[in-house]
Amino acid sequence: MVCGDVFVARALHPARNDAEAADRFAIAPEDHLKASRLARANGHRLIGCYHSHPKGAAEPSRHDLNGAGEENFLWLIAGGADCGLRAFIYRAAGFEGLPFGADLVTSSLNERN
């Protein structure tokens, strides 16, 4: 649910990495579709994604920008280089950093096809 710039996550849907390069992440399309269908079936929608940059900062990369496209979509990015966790919203073909005042807990599925 999105209320202004307040996001409420009702569930996390881990996804497989469909990228060919070991240093990239691409959500497997069938996992995205499954999560989207499940959200709709429960009266919700997908509001964002989460991933890490193990050797980089908690900032969107050019690969993130190239892969983004859904307006008002939340991105949570964990950075290994700066041990940070930051939130961004994709708007108008770019990322806008969002402040957050709560502790966030995320997980990822490190599984490759």
GIMO-V586499 format. One record per pair of residues at least 24 apart in sequence whose ideal C-beta (glycine too) atoms are under 10 Angstrom apart, sorted by the first residue. I is the first residue (numbers start at 0). J is the second residue. D is the distance in whole Angstrom. If there is no record, write none. Layout:
i;j;d
I;J;D
I;J;D
This chain:
i;j;d
0;42;10
0;43;7
0;44;8
0;46;7
1;44;9
1;46;6
1;47;9
1;71;7
1;72;10
1;73;8
1;88;9
4;71;9
4;73;9
4;86;9
4;88;7
4;95;9
4;97;6
4;98;9
4;99;10
5;97;10
5;99;10
6;46;6
6;47;7
6;71;10
6;73;5
6;75;9
6;86;8
6;88;9
6;97;8
6;99;9
7;43;10
7;46;8
8;43;10
8;45;10
8;46;7
8;47;8
8;49;9
8;73;9
8;75;9
8;103;9
8;105;9
9;38;8
9;41;8
9;42;10
9;43;6
9;46;9
10;34;8
10;37;8
10;38;8
10;41;8
10;43;8
10;45;10
11;49;8
11;104;9
11;105;7
11;106;7
11;107;9
11;108;10
12;37;7
12;38;8
12;45;8
12;48;9
12;108;9
13;49;10
13;106;7
13;107;7
13;108;4
13;109;9
13;110;8
14;48;8
14;49;10
14;50;9
14;107;8
14;108;6
14;110;9
15;108;7
15;109;10
15;110;5
15;111;7
15;112;6
16;50;9
16;107;9
16;108;8
16;109;8
16;110;7
16;111;5
16;112;7
17;111;8
17;112;6
18;62;9
18;66;10
18;111;8
18;112;9
19;111;10
19;112;10
20;62;9
21;111;8
22;52;9
22;53;9
22;54;8
22;55;10
22;62;9
23;60;9
23;62;6
23;66;9
24;48;9
24;50;5
24;51;8
24;52;9
24;62;9
24;63;9
24;66;9
24;107;9
24;109;10
24;111;10
25;50;10
25;62;9
25;66;7
26;50;9
26;66;9
27;108;10
27;110;9
27;111;10
27;112;7
30;108;9
45;69;8
45;72;8
45;73;9
46;71;8
46;72;7
46;73;5
46;88;10
47;71;9
47;72;6
47;73;3
47;74;6
47;75;7
47;86;8
47;87;9
47;88;8
47;89;9
48;72;7
48;73;8
48;74;6
48;75;7
48;76;9
48;89;10
49;73;9
49;74;7
49;75;4
49;76;7
49;77;8
49;84;9
49;86;9
49;103;9
49;105;5
49;106;8
49;107;7
50;74;8
50;75;8
50;76;6
50;77;8
50;105;9
50;107;6
51;75;9
51;76;7
51;77;4
51;78;7
51;79;7
51;84;9
51;105;9
51;107;6
51;109;9
52;76;6
52;77;7
52;78;5
52;79;6
52;80;7
52;81;9
52;83;10
53;77;8
53;78;8
53;79;4
53;80;8
53;109;10
54;78;9
54;79;6
54;80;6
55;79;7
55;80;5
55;81;8
56;80;5
56;81;5
56;82;10
56;83;7
56;85;9
57;81;6
57;82;8
57;83;4
57;84;6
57;85;4
57;86;9
57;87;9
57;96;10
58;83;9
58;85;7
58;87;8
58;94;8
58;96;9
59;85;9
59;87;6
59;89;8
59;93;9
59;94;4
59;95;10
59;96;9
63;87;9
63;89;9
63;94;7
64;89;8
64;92;8
64;93;7
64;94;7
67;92;8
67;93;9
67;94;7
68;92;9
73;97;8
75;99;9
75;103;7
75;105;6
76;105;10
77;103;9
77;105;7
77;107;8
